[in-house]
Amino acid sequence: MRYQEVETAIQQLIDAAGEDDLHAFGLATITRLTTADLVDEADEDDLDEDAQAALATALETVATADASELRALLDRIDEGTLADGDMDPGLLIVLTALEHWTTYLEQHRRGELYELAIRSLEEVDYRVSAALDDFLAEPEMAAEYVRIRQLLTA
């Protein structure tokens, strides 16, 4: 499948999924992304000390924290961001995923879970570098697509 076909298929899955499946997908995906060691290579130049502490708390509590708790942590992270356009790619994936999950919890917009799915694919692409014209050719990417599809059609 081409990358655009994968995007379209995921959007269709999100649109057709029930609320319980959406929540289960979102929770499983944010948990996967926040435990994927993506922030290990983040530089001290990316976040100040308070932002690092807030990120650590967010990573530890993402599965149990409510939207207001996560929003407060994201605000602290945002205030303590030191990087100026050149943030570590793994850290950027995690922060973006946290933002989409938090916004989903606040507003229950399906589009946030679509974006979370795309961040999940980006995380795999970060590791294996998938080709856009045959996006699922890499076994890791195919497995991630299957994981997404199974969670959204449970």
N, CA, C and O atoms as a GROMACS GRO file, in nm:
protein
  616
    1MET      N    1   0.084  -0.119   0.000
    1MET     CA    2   0.000   0.000   0.000
    1MET      C    3   0.088   0.125   0.000
    1MET      O    4   0.194   0.130   0.064
    2ARG      N    5   0.043   0.224  -0.073
    2ARG     CA    6   0.110   0.352  -0.072
    2ARG      C    7   0.073   0.425   0.058
    2ARG      O    8  -0.029   0.396   0.120
    3TYR      N    9   0.157   0.519   0.097
    3TYR     CA   10   0.135   0.591   0.222
    3TYR      C   11  -0.004   0.656   0.227
    3TYR      O   12  -0.072   0.647   0.328
    4GLN      N   13  -0.044   0.720   0.119
    4GLN     CA   14  -0.175   0.786   0.117
    4GLN      C   15  -0.290   0.686   0.133
    4GLN      O   16  -0.393   0.719   0.192
    5GLU      N   17  -0.272   0.566   0.081
    5GLU     CA   18  -0.375   0.463   0.097
    5GLU      C   19  -0.384   0.419   0.243
    5GLU      O   20  -0.492   0.393   0.294
    6VAL      N   21  -0.269   0.411   0.308
    6VAL     CA   22  -0.268   0.376   0.451
    6VAL      C   23  -0.339   0.485   0.531
    6VAL      O   24  -0.420   0.454   0.619
    7GLU      N   25  -0.309   0.611   0.502
    7GLU     CA   26  -0.376   0.721   0.571
    7GLU      C   27  -0.527   0.714   0.553
    7GLU      O   28  -0.603   0.729   0.649
    8THR      N   29  -0.571   0.691   0.430
    8THR     CA   30  -0.714   0.682   0.401
    8THR      C   31  -0.779   0.566   0.474
    8THR      O   32  -0.888   0.580   0.529
    9ALA      N   33  -0.712   0.452   0.475
    9ALA     CA   34  -0.765   0.334   0.543
    9ALA      C   35  -0.778   0.359   0.693
    9ALA      O   36  -0.878   0.320   0.754
   10ILE      N   37  -0.680   0.424   0.752
   10ILE     CA   38  -0.687   0.454   0.895
   10ILE      C   39  -0.800   0.553   0.923
   10ILE      O   40  -0.872   0.537   1.022
   11GLN      N   41  -0.816   0.653   0.839
   11GLN     CA   42  -0.927   0.747   0.859
   11GLN      C   43  -1.061   0.674   0.853
   11GLN      O   44  -1.150   0.704   0.933
   12GLN      N   45  -1.077   0.582   0.761
   12GLN     CA   46  -1.200   0.505   0.750
   12GLN      C   47  -1.223   0.418   0.873
   12GLN      O   48  -1.336   0.405   0.921
   13LEU      N   49  -1.116   0.359   0.926
   13LEU     CA   50  -1.127   0.278   1.047
   13LEU      C   51  -1.169   0.364   1.166
   13LEU      O   52  -1.253   0.323   1.246
   14ILE      N   53  -1.110   0.481   1.178
   14ILE     CA   54  -1.144   0.574   1.287
   14ILE      C   55  -1.290   0.616   1.274
   14ILE      O   56  -1.364   0.618   1.373
   15ASP      N   57  -1.333   0.649   1.153
   15ASP     CA   58  -1.470   0.694   1.130
   15ASP      C   59  -1.573   0.586   1.165
   15ASP      O   60  -1.682   0.617   1.213
   16ALA      N   61  -1.538   0.458   1.140
   16ALA     CA   62  -1.632   0.348   1.160
   16ALA      C   63  -1.628   0.290   1.302
   16ALA      O   64  -1.720   0.217   1.340
   17ALA      N   65  -1.526   0.319   1.378
   17ALA     CA   66  -1.508   0.256   1.509
   17ALA      C   67  -1.608   0.309   1.612
   17ALA      O   68  -1.649   0.425   1.607
   18GLY      N   69  -1.645   0.222   1.703
   18GLY     CA   70  -1.729   0.261   1.816
   18GLY      C   71  -1.646   0.331   1.922
   18GLY      O   72  -1.523   0.325   1.920
   19GLU      N   73  -1.714   0.398   2.012
   19GLU     CA   74  -1.645   0.477   2.116
   19GLU      C   75  -1.553   0.391   2.203
   19GLU      O   76  -1.442   0.434   2.236
   20ASP      N   77  -1.597   0.273   2.240
   20ASP     CA   78  -1.513   0.186   2.323
   20ASP      C   79  -1.386   0.146   2.250
   20ASP      O   80  -1.277   0.146   2.308
   21ASP      N   81  -1.399   0.112   2.121
   21ASP     CA   82  -1.281   0.075   2.041
   21ASP      C   83  -1.188   0.195   2.023
   21ASP      O   84  -1.066   0.180   2.027
   22LEU      N   85  -1.245   0.312   2.004
   22LEU     CA   86  -1.162   0.432   1.990
   22LEU      C   87  -1.080   0.456   2.116
   22LEU      O   88  -0.959   0.482   2.108
   23HIS      N   89  -1.145   0.448   2.230
   23HIS     CA   90  -1.074   0.472   2.355
   23HIS      C   91  -0.967   0.365   2.378
   23HIS      O   92  -0.855   0.398   2.418
   24ALA      N   93  -1.000   0.240   2.352
   24ALA     CA   94  -0.903   0.131   2.370
   24ALA      C   95  -0.783   0.150   2.276
   24ALA      O   96  -0.669   0.130   2.315
   25PHE      N   97  -0.811   0.188   2.152
   25PHE     CA   98  -0.704   0.213   2.057
   25PHE      C   99  -0.615   0.328   2.105
   25PHE      O  100  -0.493   0.316   2.106
   26GLY      N  101  -0.677   0.438   2.145
   26GLY     CA  102  -0.601   0.553   2.189
   26GLY      C  103  -0.515   0.522   2.310
   26GLY      O  104  -0.398   0.559   2.315
   27LEU      N  105  -0.572   0.454   2.407
   27LEU     CA  106  -0.498   0.419   2.528
   27LEU      C  107  -0.382   0.324   2.496
   27LEU      O  108  -0.271   0.344   2.545
   28ALA      N  109  -0.406   0.223   2.414
   28ALA     CA  110  -0.299   0.129   2.377
   28ALA      C  111  -0.190   0.200   2.298
   28ALA      O  112  -0.072   0.171   2.317
   29THR      N  113  -0.228   0.292   2.212
   29THR     CA  114  -0.130   0.360   2.127
   29THR      C  115  -0.047   0.459   2.207
   29THR      O  116   0.074   0.464   2.190
   30ILE      N  117  -0.111   0.539   2.292
   30ILE     CA  118  -0.032   0.634   2.370
   30ILE      C  119   0.057   0.561   2.469
   30ILE      O  120   0.169   0.606   2.496
   31THR      N  121   0.012   0.449   2.521
   31THR     CA  122   0.096   0.369   2.611
   31THR      C  123   0.216   0.314   2.535
   31THR      O  124   0.328   0.317   2.585
   32ARG      N  125   0.192   0.264   2.414
   32ARG     CA  126   0.302   0.212   2.333
   32ARG      C  127   0.404   0.321   2.303
   32ARG      O  128   0.525   0.300   2.316
   33LEU      N  129   0.356   0.437   2.263
   33LEU     CA  130   0.446   0.545   2.226
   33LEU      C  131   0.523   0.603   2.345
   33LEU      O  132   0.638   0.644   2.330
   34THR      N  133   0.462   0.606   2.460
   34THR     CA  134   0.529   0.665   2.575
   34THR      C  135   0.619   0.566   2.648
   34THR      O  136   0.688   0.603   2.743
   35THR      N  137   0.619   0.441   2.605
   35THR     CA  138   0.711   0.342   2.662
   35THR      C  139   0.811   0.293   2.559
   35THR      O  140   0.878   0.192   2.582
   36ALA      N  141   0.822   0.362   2.448
   36ALA     CA  142   0.906   0.317   2.336
   36ALA      C  143   1.048   0.372   2.340
   36ALA      O  144   1.120   0.365   2.240
   37ASP      N  145   1.090   0.425   2.453
   37ASP     CA  146   1.227   0.479   2.467
   37ASP      C  147   1.258   0.589   2.366
   37ASP      O  148   1.374   0.610   2.330
   38LEU      N  149   1.157   0.659   2.322
   38LEU     CA  150   1.176   0.766   2.224
   38LEU      C  151   1.245   0.888   2.283
   38LEU      O  152   1.308   0.965   2.210
   39VAL      N  153   1.233   0.907   2.412
   39VAL     CA  154   1.293   1.025   2.474
   39VAL      C  155   1.433   1.001   2.527
   39VAL      O  156   1.496   1.091   2.582
   40ASP      N  157   1.483   0.879   2.511
   40ASP     CA  158   1.617   0.846   2.563
   40ASP      C  159   1.727   0.931   2.501
   40ASP      O  160   1.827   0.963   2.566
   41GLU      N  161   1.710   0.967   2.375
   41GLU     CA  162   1.814   1.044   2.306
   41GLU      C  163   1.791   1.195   2.314
   41GLU      O  164   1.867   1.272   2.257
   42ALA      N  165   1.686   1.235   2.384
   42ALA     CA  166   1.658   1.378   2.396
   42ALA      C  167   1.772   1.447   2.470
   42ALA      O  168   1.829   1.393   2.565
   43ASP      N  169   1.804   1.562   2.424
   43ASP     CA  170   1.916   1.641   2.476
   43ASP      C  171   1.867   1.730   2.590
   43ASP      O  172   1.751   1.770   2.592
   44GLU      N  173   1.955   1.762   2.682
   44GLU     CA  174   1.920   1.855   2.790
   44GLU      C  175   1.890   1.994   2.734
   44GLU      O  176   1.834   2.078   2.804
   45ASP      N  177   1.927   2.018   2.609
   45ASP     CA  178   1.899   2.146   2.545
   45ASP      C  179   1.755   2.154   2.496
   45ASP      O  180   1.710   2.260   2.453
   46ASP      N  181   1.681   2.041   2.502
   46ASP     CA  182   1.543   2.039   2.454
   46ASP      C  183   1.444   2.090   2.558
   46ASP      O  184   1.351   2.165   2.525
   47LEU      N  185   1.463   2.050   2.686
   47LEU     CA  186   1.370   2.085   2.792
   47LEU      C  187   1.446   2.129   2.917
   47LEU      O  188   1.553   2.077   2.947
   48ASP      N  189   1.388   2.226   2.989
   48ASP     CA  190   1.449   2.263   3.116
   48ASP      C  191   1.415   2.157   3.222
   48ASP      O  192   1.344   2.061   3.193
   49GLU      N  193   1.467   2.176   3.342
   49GLU     CA  194   1.453   2.075   3.447
   49GLU      C  195   1.307   2.049   3.484
   49GLU      O  196   1.266   1.934   3.502
   50ASP      N  197   1.227   2.156   3.497
   50ASP     CA  198   1.086   2.138   3.533
   50ASP      C  199   1.010   2.067   3.421
   50ASP      O  200   0.926   1.982   3.448
   51ALA      N  201   1.040   2.102   3.297
   51ALA     CA  202   0.974   2.036   3.184
   51ALA      C  203   1.012   1.889   3.178
   51ALA      O  204   0.928   1.805   3.146
   52GLN      N  205   1.136   1.857   3.207
   52GLN     CA  206   1.179   1.716   3.211
   52GLN      C  207   1.104   1.641   3.320
   52GLN      O  208   1.062   1.527   3.299
   53ALA      N  209   1.086   1.704   3.436
   53ALA     CA  210   1.012   1.641   3.545
   53ALA      C  211   0.865   1.622   3.506
   53ALA      O  212   0.806   1.517   3.535
   54ALA      N  213   0.806   1.721   3.441
   54ALA     CA  214   0.667   1.709   3.396
   54ALA      C  215   0.653   1.599   3.292
   54ALA      O  216   0.556   1.523   3.294
   55LEU      N  217   0.749   1.590   3.201
   55LEU     CA  218   0.746   1.483   3.100
   55LEU      C  219   0.756   1.347   3.167
   55LEU      O  220   0.684   1.254   3.131
   56ALA      N  221   0.845   1.333   3.263
   56ALA     CA  222   0.859   1.205   3.335
   56ALA      C  223   0.727   1.166   3.402
   56ALA      O  224   0.687   1.050   3.397
   57THR      N  225   0.661   1.263   3.464
   57THR     CA  226   0.532   1.236   3.528
   57THR      C  227   0.427   1.198   3.424
   57THR      O  228   0.350   1.104   3.445
   58ALA      N  229   0.424   1.269   3.313
   58ALA     CA  230   0.328   1.236   3.206
   58ALA      C  231   0.350   1.095   3.155
   58ALA      O  232   0.255   1.021   3.133
   59LEU      N  233   0.476   1.057   3.135
   59LEU     CA  234   0.505   0.923   3.085
   59LEU      C  235   0.465   0.816   3.185
   59LEU      O  236   0.420   0.708   3.146
   60GLU      N  237   0.480   0.844   3.313
   60GLU     CA  238   0.446   0.747   3.417
   60GLU      C  239   0.295   0.735   3.438
   60GLU      O  240   0.247   0.628   3.477
   61THR      N  241   0.220   0.841   3.413
   61THR     CA  242   0.077   0.843   3.448
   61THR      C  243  -0.017   0.851   3.329
   61THR      O  244  -0.138   0.865   3.347
   62VAL      N  245   0.036   0.843   3.208
   62VAL     CA  246  -0.048   0.866   3.090
   62VAL      C  247  -0.170   0.774   3.084
   62VAL      O  248  -0.275   0.814   3.034
   63ALA      N  249  -0.158   0.653   3.135
   63ALA     CA  250  -0.270   0.559   3.129
   63ALA      C  251  -0.376   0.585   3.235
   63ALA      O  252  -0.489   0.537   3.223
   64THR      N  253  -0.342   0.661   3.338
   64THR     CA  254  -0.437   0.682   3.448
   64THR      C  255  -0.475   0.828   3.468
   64THR      O  256  -0.578   0.856   3.531
   65ALA      N  257  -0.397   0.920   3.417
   65ALA     CA  258  -0.424   1.063   3.437
   65ALA      C  259  -0.545   1.106   3.355
   65ALA      O  260  -0.571   1.054   3.247
   66ASP      N  261  -0.618   1.202   3.409
   66ASP     CA  262  -0.730   1.256   3.331
   66ASP      C  263  -0.681   1.371   3.244
   66ASP      O  264  -0.565   1.411   3.250
   67ALA      N  265  -0.771   1.424   3.165
   67ALA     CA  266  -0.734   1.528   3.069
   67ALA      C  267  -0.676   1.651   3.136
   67ALA      O  268  -0.579   1.708   3.087
   68SER      N  269  -0.733   1.694   3.249
   68SER     CA  270  -0.683   1.816   3.314
   68SER      C  271  -0.542   1.794   3.371
   68SER      O  272  -0.460   1.886   3.367
   69GLU      N  273  -0.516   1.676   3.424
   69GLU     CA  274  -0.382   1.647   3.475
   69GLU      C  275  -0.279   1.647   3.362
   69GLU      O  276  -0.172   1.705   3.375
   70LEU      N  277  -0.314   1.582   3.251
   70LEU     CA  278  -0.223   1.578   3.137
   70LEU      C  279  -0.203   1.717   3.077
   70LEU      O  280  -0.092   1.752   3.038
   71ARG      N  281  -0.310   1.796   3.070
   71ARG     CA  282  -0.299   1.932   3.016
   71ARG      C  283  -0.204   2.016   3.102
   71ARG      O  284  -0.123   2.091   3.048
   72ALA      N  285  -0.215   2.004   3.232
   72ALA     CA  286  -0.126   2.080   3.321
   72ALA      C  287   0.020   2.039   3.300
   72ALA      O  288   0.109   2.123   3.300
   73LEU      N  289   0.043   1.910   3.281
   73LEU     CA  290   0.180   1.863   3.255
   73LEU      C  291   0.230   1.912   3.120
   73LEU      O  292   0.344   1.955   3.108
   74LEU      N  293   0.144   1.907   3.019
   74LEU     CA  294   0.183   1.957   2.887
   74LEU      C  295   0.213   2.107   2.890
   74LEU      O  296   0.304   2.155   2.822
   75ASP      N  297   0.137   2.181   2.969
   75ASP     CA  298   0.163   2.325   2.983
   75ASP      C  299   0.301   2.349   3.045
   75ASP      O  300   0.375   2.437   3.001
   76ARG      N  301   0.335   2.270   3.146
   76ARG     CA  302   0.468   2.283   3.208
   76ARG      C  303   0.578   2.248   3.108
   76ARG      O  304   0.682   2.314   3.103
   77ILE      N  305   0.554   2.144   3.030
   77ILE     CA  306   0.653   2.104   2.928
   77ILE      C  307   0.669   2.216   2.826
   77ILE      O  308   0.781   2.250   2.788
   78ASP      N  309   0.557   2.271   2.782
   78ASP     CA  310   0.561   2.379   2.684
   78ASP      C  311   0.637   2.500   2.737
   78ASP      O  312   0.717   2.560   2.666
   79GLU      N  313   0.611   2.535   2.862
   79GLU     CA  314   0.680   2.650   2.922
   79GLU      C  315   0.830   2.626   2.935
   79GLU      O  316   0.909   2.721   2.932
   80GLY      N  317   0.870   2.500   2.949
   80GLY     CA  318   1.010   2.469   2.969
   80GLY      C  319   1.081   2.415   2.846
   80GLY      O  320   1.189   2.357   2.856
   81THR      N  321   1.020   2.434   2.729
   81THR     CA  322   1.084   2.388   2.607
   81THR      C  323   1.195   2.486   2.568
   81THR      O  324   1.171   2.606   2.553
   82LEU      N  325   1.314   2.434   2.554
   82LEU     CA  326   1.431   2.515   2.520
   82LEU      C  327   1.466   2.506   2.372
   82LEU      O  328   1.525   2.598   2.316
   83ALA      N  329   1.429   2.394   2.309
   83ALA     CA  330   1.463   2.373   2.168
   83ALA      C  331   1.392   2.478   2.083
   83ALA      O  332   1.277   2.513   2.109
   84ASP      N  333   1.462   2.526   1.984
   84ASP     CA  334   1.406   2.627   1.895
   84ASP      C  335   1.399   2.571   1.754
   84ASP      O  336   1.479   2.607   1.667
   85GLY      N  337   1.302   2.482   1.732
   85GLY     CA  338   1.282   2.426   1.600
   85GLY      C  339   1.368   2.305   1.567
   85GLY      O  340   1.355   2.249   1.459
   86ASP      N  341   1.455   2.264   1.656
   86ASP     CA  342   1.541   2.150   1.627
   86ASP      C  343   1.536   2.046   1.739
   86ASP      O  344   1.638   1.994   1.783
   87MET      N  345   1.415   2.017   1.784
   87MET     CA  346   1.394   1.922   1.893
   87MET      C  347   1.425   1.780   1.846
   87MET      O  348   1.407   1.747   1.729
   88ASP      N  349   1.471   1.698   1.939
   88ASP     CA  350   1.496   1.557   1.911
   88ASP      C  351   1.371   1.494   1.849
   88ASP      O  352   1.261   1.513   1.902
   89PRO      N  353   1.384   1.421   1.737
   89PRO     CA  354   1.267   1.365   1.669
   89PRO      C  355   1.184   1.270   1.756
   89PRO      O  356   1.061   1.272   1.749
   90GLY      N  357   1.249   1.189   1.837
   90GLY     CA  358   1.174   1.098   1.924
   90GLY      C  359   1.094   1.173   2.028
   90GLY      O  360   0.978   1.139   2.054
   91LEU      N  361   1.154   1.274   2.086
   91LEU     CA  362   1.085   1.358   2.184
   91LEU      C  363   0.967   1.428   2.118
   91LEU      O  364   0.860   1.439   2.178
   92LEU      N  365   0.986   1.477   1.998
   92LEU     CA  366   0.878   1.545   1.926
   92LEU      C  367   0.760   1.450   1.902
   92LEU      O  368   0.644   1.490   1.916
   93ILE      N  369   0.788   1.325   1.865
   93ILE     CA  370   0.681   1.227   1.844
   93ILE      C  371   0.603   1.207   1.974
   93ILE      O  372   0.480   1.206   1.974
   94VAL      N  373   0.675   1.191   2.085
   94VAL     CA  374   0.610   1.168   2.215
   94VAL      C  375   0.526   1.289   2.256
   94VAL      O  376   0.411   1.273   2.297
   95LEU      N  377   0.581   1.408   2.244
   95LEU     CA  378   0.506   1.527   2.284
   95LEU      C  379   0.383   1.549   2.198
   95LEU      O  380   0.277   1.587   2.248
   96THR      N  381   0.397   1.526   2.070
   96THR     CA  382   0.282   1.541   1.980
   96THR      C  383   0.176   1.437   2.011
   96THR      O  384   0.056   1.467   2.011
   97ALA      N  385   0.218   1.314   2.037
   97ALA     CA  386   0.123   1.209   2.073
   97ALA      C  387   0.051   1.243   2.204
   97ALA      O  388  -0.070   1.224   2.214
   98LEU      N  389   0.124   1.292   2.302
   98LEU     CA  390   0.061   1.332   2.428
   98LEU      C  391  -0.041   1.442   2.406
   98LEU      O  392  -0.148   1.442   2.468
   99GLU      N  393  -0.010   1.536   2.319
   99GLU     CA  394  -0.104   1.644   2.288
   99GLU      C  395  -0.231   1.589   2.224
   99GLU      O  396  -0.341   1.629   2.262
  100HIS      N  397  -0.217   1.498   2.128
  100HIS     CA  398  -0.336   1.441   2.062
  100HIS      C  399  -0.420   1.360   2.160
  100HIS      O  400  -0.542   1.370   2.159
  101TRP      N  401  -0.357   1.280   2.245
  101TRP     CA  402  -0.430   1.200   2.342
  101TRP      C  403  -0.503   1.292   2.441
  101TRP      O  404  -0.620   1.270   2.472
  102THR      N  405  -0.435   1.392   2.491
  102THR     CA  406  -0.495   1.485   2.587
  102THR      C  407  -0.613   1.557   2.524
  102THR      O  408  -0.719   1.570   2.586
  103THR      N  409  -0.596   1.605   2.401
  103THR     CA  410  -0.706   1.674   2.334
  103THR      C  411  -0.823   1.581   2.308
  103THR      O  412  -0.938   1.621   2.319
  104TYR      N  413  -0.793   1.455   2.275
  104TYR     CA  414  -0.901   1.357   2.258
  104TYR      C  415  -0.978   1.341   2.390
  104TYR      O  416  -1.101   1.341   2.391
  105LEU      N  417  -0.906   1.328   2.501
  105LEU     CA  418  -0.972   1.313   2.630
  105LEU      C  419  -1.057   1.435   2.664
  105LEU      O  420  -1.162   1.422   2.727
  106GLU      N  421  -1.011   1.553   2.624
  106GLU     CA  422  -1.085   1.676   2.651
  106GLU      C  423  -1.208   1.692   2.563
  106GLU      O  424  -1.313   1.733   2.611
  107GLN      N  425  -1.195   1.659   2.434
  107GLN     CA  426  -1.298   1.695   2.337
  107GLN      C  427  -1.362   1.577   2.264
  107GLN      O  428  -1.462   1.595   2.195
  108HIS      N  429  -1.306   1.459   2.278
  108HIS     CA  430  -1.356   1.336   2.213
  108HIS      C  431  -1.370   1.349   2.062
  108HIS      O  432  -1.463   1.296   2.002
  109ARG      N  433  -1.275   1.420   2.001
  109ARG     CA  434  -1.274   1.433   1.855
  109ARG      C  435  -1.196   1.317   1.795
  109ARG      O  436  -1.082   1.291   1.833
  110ARG      N  437  -1.258   1.248   1.701
  110ARG     CA  438  -1.196   1.134   1.635
  110ARG      C  439  -1.068   1.174   1.561
  110ARG      O  440  -0.975   1.094   1.551
  111GLY      N  441  -1.063   1.294   1.512
  111GLY     CA  442  -0.946   1.340   1.438
  111GLY      C  443  -0.819   1.334   1.522
  111GLY      O  444  -0.710   1.315   1.468
  112GLU      N  445  -0.832   1.351   1.652
  112GLU     CA  446  -0.715   1.342   1.740
  112GLU      C  447  -0.660   1.200   1.742
  112GLU      O  448  -0.538   1.180   1.750
  113LEU      N  449  -0.749   1.101   1.735
  113LEU     CA  450  -0.702   0.962   1.732
  113LEU      C  451  -0.644   0.926   1.596
  113LEU      O  452  -0.553   0.844   1.588
  114TYR      N  453  -0.696   0.986   1.491
  114TYR     CA  454  -0.633   0.968   1.360
  114TYR      C  455  -0.489   1.019   1.366
  114TYR      O  456  -0.397   0.951   1.321
  115GLU      N  457  -0.470   1.137   1.422
  115GLU     CA  458  -0.336   1.194   1.434
  115GLU      C  459  -0.247   1.108   1.524
  115GLU      O  460  -0.128   1.093   1.498
  116LEU      N  461  -0.304   1.052   1.629
  116LEU     CA  462  -0.229   0.962   1.715
  116LEU      C  463  -0.184   0.838   1.638
  116LEU      O  464  -0.071   0.792   1.655
  117ALA      N  465  -0.270   0.786   1.553
  117ALA     CA  466  -0.233   0.671   1.469
  117ALA      C  467  -0.118   0.708   1.376
  117ALA      O  468  -0.027   0.629   1.355
  118ILE      N  469  -0.123   0.826   1.320
  118ILE     CA  470  -0.016   0.871   1.230
  118ILE      C  471   0.114   0.886   1.308
  118ILE      O  472   0.220   0.849   1.257
  119ARG      N  473   0.109   0.940   1.431
  119ARG     CA  474   0.231   0.949   1.513
  119ARG      C  475   0.288   0.809   1.540
  119ARG      O  476   0.409   0.791   1.546
  120SER      N  477   0.200   0.712   1.557
  120SER     CA  478   0.244   0.576   1.581
  120SER      C  479   0.315   0.519   1.458
  120SER      O  480   0.417   0.452   1.470
  121LEU      N  481   0.261   0.548   1.341
  121LEU     CA  482   0.328   0.506   1.217
  121LEU      C  483   0.462   0.579   1.202
  121LEU      O  484   0.560   0.520   1.157
  122GLU      N  485   0.464   0.707   1.237
  122GLU     CA  486   0.589   0.784   1.229
  122GLU      C  487   0.696   0.726   1.320
  122GLU      O  488   0.814   0.724   1.286
  123GLU      N  489   0.654   0.678   1.437
  123GLU     CA  490   0.750   0.618   1.530
  123GLU      C  491   0.814   0.495   1.466
  123GLU      O  492   0.935   0.476   1.476
  124VAL      N  493   0.734   0.413   1.401
  124VAL     CA  494   0.789   0.294   1.333
  124VAL      C  495   0.878   0.339   1.218
  124VAL      O  496   0.986   0.285   1.198
  125ASP      N  497   0.833   0.437   1.143
  125ASP     CA  498   0.911   0.488   1.030
  125ASP      C  499   1.044   0.546   1.078
  125ASP      O  500   1.145   0.536   1.008
  126TYR      N  501   1.045   0.606   1.195
  126TYR     CA  502   1.167   0.660   1.256
  126TYR      C  503   1.270   0.548   1.277
  126TYR      O  504   1.390   0.570   1.264
  127ARG      N  505   1.221   0.429   1.309
  127ARG     CA  506   1.309   0.315   1.332
  127ARG      C  507   1.348   0.240   1.206
  127ARG      O  508   1.462   0.195   1.194
  128VAL      N  509   1.254   0.226   1.109
  128VAL     CA  510   1.281   0.138   0.993
  128VAL      C  511   1.281   0.209   0.858
  128VAL      O  512   1.321   0.149   0.759
  129SER      N  513   1.239   0.332   0.851
  129SER     CA  514   1.237   0.410   0.728
  129SER      C  515   1.164   0.340   0.613
  129SER      O  516   1.225   0.283   0.522
  130ALA      N  517   1.032   0.345   0.621
  130ALA     CA  518   0.946   0.281   0.521
  130ALA      C  519   0.942   0.363   0.392
  130ALA      O  520   0.950   0.486   0.395
  131ALA      N  521   0.929   0.293   0.281
  131ALA     CA  522   0.917   0.358   0.150
  131ALA      C  523   0.772   0.405   0.129
  131ALA      O  524   0.679   0.331   0.158
  132LEU      N  525   0.754   0.526   0.080
  132LEU     CA  526   0.619   0.581   0.062
  132LEU      C  527   0.536   0.505  -0.041
  132LEU      O  528   0.414   0.498  -0.030
  133ASP      N  529   0.602   0.448  -0.142
  133ASP     CA  530   0.527   0.378  -0.247
  133ASP      C  531   0.491   0.235  -0.209
  133ASP      O  532   0.407   0.174  -0.276
  134ASP      N  533   0.551   0.180  -0.106
  134ASP     CA  534   0.516   0.048  -0.053
  134ASP      C  535   0.532   0.054   0.098
  134ASP      O  536   0.621  -0.009   0.155
  135PHE      N  537   0.446   0.131   0.160
  135PHE     CA  538   0.462   0.170   0.299
  135PHE      C  539   0.460   0.053   0.396
  135PHE      O  540   0.522   0.060   0.502
  136LEU      N  541   0.391  -0.053   0.362
  136LEU     CA  542   0.380  -0.167   0.453
  136LEU      C  543   0.477  -0.279   0.420
  136LEU      O  544   0.462  -0.390   0.471
  137ALA      N  545   0.576  -0.252   0.337
  137ALA     CA  546   0.672  -0.356   0.297
  137ALA      C  547   0.760  -0.400   0.414
  137ALA      O  548   0.795  -0.517   0.424
  138GLU      N  549   0.795  -0.309   0.501
  138GLU     CA  550   0.876  -0.344   0.617
  138GLU      C  551   0.789  -0.420   0.717
  138GLU      O  552   0.678  -0.375   0.746
  139PRO      N  553   0.835  -0.532   0.770
  139PRO     CA  554   0.753  -0.611   0.863
  139PRO      C  555   0.706  -0.532   0.984
  139PRO      O  556   0.594  -0.551   1.031
  140GLU      N  557   0.790  -0.442   1.035
  140GLU     CA  558   0.752  -0.362   1.152
  140GLU      C  559   0.635  -0.269   1.119
  140GLU      O  560   0.546  -0.248   1.201
  141MET      N  561   0.638  -0.213   1.000
  141MET     CA  562   0.531  -0.121   0.960
  141MET      C  563   0.402  -0.198   0.935
  141MET      O  564   0.294  -0.154   0.973
  142ALA      N  565   0.414  -0.313   0.871
  142ALA     CA  566   0.295  -0.396   0.848
  142ALA      C  567   0.234  -0.438   0.981
  142ALA      O  568   0.112  -0.438   0.997
  143ALA      N  569   0.318  -0.474   1.078
  143ALA     CA  570   0.269  -0.515   1.210
  143ALA      C  571   0.198  -0.400   1.280
  143ALA      O  572   0.096  -0.420   1.346
  144GLU      N  573   0.250  -0.279   1.267
  144GLU     CA  574   0.186  -0.164   1.330
  144GLU      C  575   0.051  -0.135   1.266
  144GLU      O  576  -0.046  -0.104   1.335
  145TYR      N  577   0.043  -0.146   1.134
  145TYR     CA  578  -0.084  -0.125   1.065
  145TYR      C  579  -0.187  -0.230   1.111
  145TYR      O  580  -0.303  -0.196   1.134
  146VAL      N  581  -0.145  -0.354   1.124
  146VAL     CA  582  -0.233  -0.461   1.170
  146VAL      C  583  -0.279  -0.432   1.312
  146VAL      O  584  -0.397  -0.450   1.344
  147ARG      N  585  -0.187  -0.386   1.399
  147ARG     CA  586  -0.222  -0.353   1.536
  147ARG      C  587  -0.330  -0.244   1.539
  147ARG      O  588  -0.428  -0.256   1.612
  148ILE      N  589  -0.311  -0.140   1.461
  148ILE     CA  590  -0.407  -0.031   1.453
  148ILE      C  591  -0.543  -0.084   1.406
  148ILE      O  592  -0.646  -0.057   1.467
  149ARG      N  593  -0.540  -0.158   1.298
  149ARG     CA  594  -0.665  -0.210   1.241
  149ARG      C  595  -0.739  -0.302   1.340
  149ARG      O  596  -0.861  -0.292   1.355
  150GLN      N  597  -0.665  -0.390   1.408
  150GLN     CA  598  -0.729  -0.481   1.503
  150GLN      C  599  -0.791  -0.406   1.620
  150GLN      O  600  -0.902  -0.439   1.662
  151LEU      N  601  -0.722  -0.308   1.673
  151LEU     CA  602  -0.777  -0.232   1.785
  151LEU      C  603  -0.902  -0.154   1.747
  151LEU      O  604  -0.994  -0.138   1.828
  152LEU      N  605  -0.905  -0.104   1.625
  152LEU     CA  606  -1.018  -0.022   1.582
  152LEU      C  607  -1.137  -0.105   1.533
  152LEU      O  608  -1.245  -0.051   1.511
  153THR      N  609  -1.117  -0.234   1.517
  153THR     CA  610  -1.226  -0.320   1.470
  153THR      C  611  -1.256  -0.432   1.569
  153THR      O  612  -1.320  -0.532   1.533
  154ALA      N  613  -1.212  -0.416   1.692
  154ALA     CA  614  -1.229  -0.522   1.794
  154ALA      C  615  -1.374  -0.553   1.820
  154ALA      O  616  -1.406  -0.639   1.902
   0.00000   0.00000   0.00000
